[in-house]
């Protein structure tokens, strides 16, 4: 079993808190991604799980066994680093098998494990080469292979793809996802890239300033962000935010935008927990919530708006079009041929059913 339970974890560097009271459970076989901006504490948390940093307070248990006072090599975890950490004077085969040789395993078993890992990662043809003869993606495969042969209880990844170009990152994301599906071992993965987090994770743990801002399935965080920070961090392009005032009425709640130009009628079945009349709010709209108008007018929860496109960003099959609503820039995700140029006037439908609403003061979802 490789169930991980972290309770009340604190880690400081001098007087600076890096991790502040983390409580987290990761199920056996789960792929958990720690994500957040630089300096949020995600790598420190990973290194503390590995034993490379000592916790100041709290407890880390792996498979029901508290490991706080265990040395890193005794925790039965394997870590893949950003910089590969390969031995330049060793072949690929010797790099992958180095840890097994250090544990004095028989050579036939080492060869068998190395061969199996190489086949899994499609690097069998590279076993006789040296790191200097490999591309960045190939080196990262070797680093992952070195972790695989150990058959650890947990794999830990510390931003392993950040040194690769965009195409190689895409390829390696696919390989890591496939690897997890094949071996079904618990994996904890650190990244600052929200696309990596969304595509790889069974569960995302989004951190900010040393604490967990929100955790859950990727779509839960994406569609039901608990705070403005979560909403703005996940999603590319980012969510647009419109300041306004909440008007509570028997016929349905409304948001009057801050510049007074328009009032948005929310769906009647929209639940507004803890909201009060006159509350200052932020209405959050993702680009995919706004489409070129095609259907009938007057559908509940859909606002039809005549927009003047100010900036157009074609990406191939889609175009991102920016216009102003309530004095604020808003981005729409349109089909490639829905708009042809900046300055064009088009009619768009804004899906208020999928909008997020936040208390402007606390920035928490309501």
Buried (B, 14 or more C-beta within 10 A) or exposed (E): EBBBBBBEBBBBEEEEBBBBBBEBBBBBBBBBBBBBEEBBBBBBBBBBBBBBBEBBEBEBBBBEEEBBEBEBEEBBBBBBBBEBEBEEEBBBBBBBBBBBEEEEBEEEEBBEBBBEBBEBBEBBEBBEBBBEEBEBBBBBBBBBBBBBBBEBBBBBBBBBBBBBEEEBBBBBBEBBBEBBEEEEBBBBBBBBBBBBBBBBBBBBBBBBBBBBBBBBEBEBBBEBBBBBBBBBBBBEEBBBBBBBBBBEEEEBBBBBBBBEEBBBBBBEEBEBEEBEEEBEBBBBBBBBBBBBBEEEEEEEBBBBBEBEBEEBEEEEEBBBBBBEBBEBEBBBBBEEEBBEEBEBEBEBBBBBBBBBBBBBEEBEBB
